[in-house]
Amino acid sequence: MNINYTHTHQALLVTLGIVFIFFFSAPAYSNQKSDINRDLRNGKVIVLIINSTENQESEQYADWSYYLNEFAAAVDDKYSFHKLNTKSLMDLVEGAGVYRKAYSIIFMKQKNATYFYNGPILEPQVYEYIQLAYSKKPIPKHLNSFSPEKIVIQFRQCVDSK
């Protein structure tokens, strides 16, 4: 009996590929939304970084990226960072059109205020303000002018979430 293993192997790979795509494919925002919800439930501060890949050659991008990375290193695992493009943002957040400017950031923590900074953060004092606000420490008066805007956001329901 002569079995053609090449064709059997190829058919098996194609079948497994179709099964994988069928059972495990979901919109990209679905997993991201699950991660954000999980991190919120675990008491982390969520940092939504919006359209962070535009014009990466500019000096402004370099400054913005430097301050963001310094902030991320300072807060360690108490904060959860998520990069969103406009489509992902629109899929996740109701009325998100007003938050889509490149390099904008939304900060949120369960049972706390949510903050929005419109555009790139180029002053480290903004991050200092956020750290103090979420740690419930007193905020010195000189930092009040660096406070991001307080907002209320609503997540969209994900039709295919479990």
QUILIN-V419839 format. One record per backbone hydrogen bond with DSSP energy under -0.5 kcal/mol. CO is the residue of the C=O (numbers start at 1). NH is the residue of the N-H. E is the energy in kcal/mol with one decimal. If there is no record, write none. Layout:
CO_NH_E, CO_NH_E
//
This chain:
1_3_-0.6, 3_5_-1.2, 4_8_-1.6, 5_9_-2.9, 6_10_-2.3, 7_11_-2.4, 8_12_-2.2, 9_13_-2.3, 10_14_-2.5, 11_15_-2.5, 12_16_-2.7, 13_17_-2.3, 14_18_-2.4, 15_19_-2.5, 16_20_-2.7, 17_21_-2.5, 18_22_-2.7, 19_23_-2.7, 20_24_-2.5, 21_25_-1.2, 27_30_-1.5, 27_31_-0.7, 28_32_-1.4, 29_33_-3.3, 30_34_-2.1, 31_35_-2.6, 32_36_-2.5, 33_37_-2.9, 34_38_-2.6, 35_39_-2.5, 36_40_-2.5, 37_41_-2.5, 38_42_-1.7, 39_44_-2.5, 40_43_-1.7, 44_46_-0.5, 45_80_-3.0, 46_48_-0.6, 46_108_-2.2, 47_49_-0.7, 47_82_-2.8, 48_50_-0.6, 48_106_-2.1, 49_84_-3.4, 50_103_-2.2, 51_54_-0.8, 53_56_-0.5, 55_58_-1.3, 58_62_-1.8, 59_63_-2.5, 60_64_-2.9, 61_65_-3.1, 62_66_-2.2, 63_67_-2.4, 64_68_-2.3, 65_69_-2.7, 66_70_-2.4, 67_71_-2.2, 68_72_-2.7, 69_73_-2.1, 70_74_-1.8, 71_75_-2.0, 72_76_-1.1, 75_78_-1.7, 76_79_-0.8, 78_45_-2.2, 80_47_-3.0, 82_49_-3.1, 84_51_-3.2, 85_89_-2.5, 86_90_-2.8, 87_91_-2.4, 88_92_-1.6, 89_93_-2.8, 92_156_-3.1, 93_96_-1.2, 95_98_-1.0, 96_99_-2.3, 97_100_-1.0, 101_104_-2.0, 104_50_-2.8, 105_117_-2.8, 106_48_-3.1, 107_115_-2.8, 108_46_-3.7, 109_112_-1.7, 114_151_-2.7, 115_107_-2.8, 116_118_-0.5, 116_149_-2.0, 117_105_-2.0, 117_119_-1.0, 120_122_-0.8, 123_126_-1.8, 123_127_-0.6, 124_128_-1.9, 125_129_-2.6, 126_130_-2.1, 127_131_-2.6, 128_132_-2.3, 129_133_-2.8, 130_134_-2.5, 131_135_-1.2, 132_137_-1.9, 133_136_-0.8, 138_140_-0.6, 140_143_-1.9, 140_144_-0.5, 141_144_-1.3, 143_146_-2.1, 144_147_-1.4, 149_116_-2.8, 151_114_-0.7, 154_94_-3.3, 157_159_-0.7, 158_161_-1.8
//
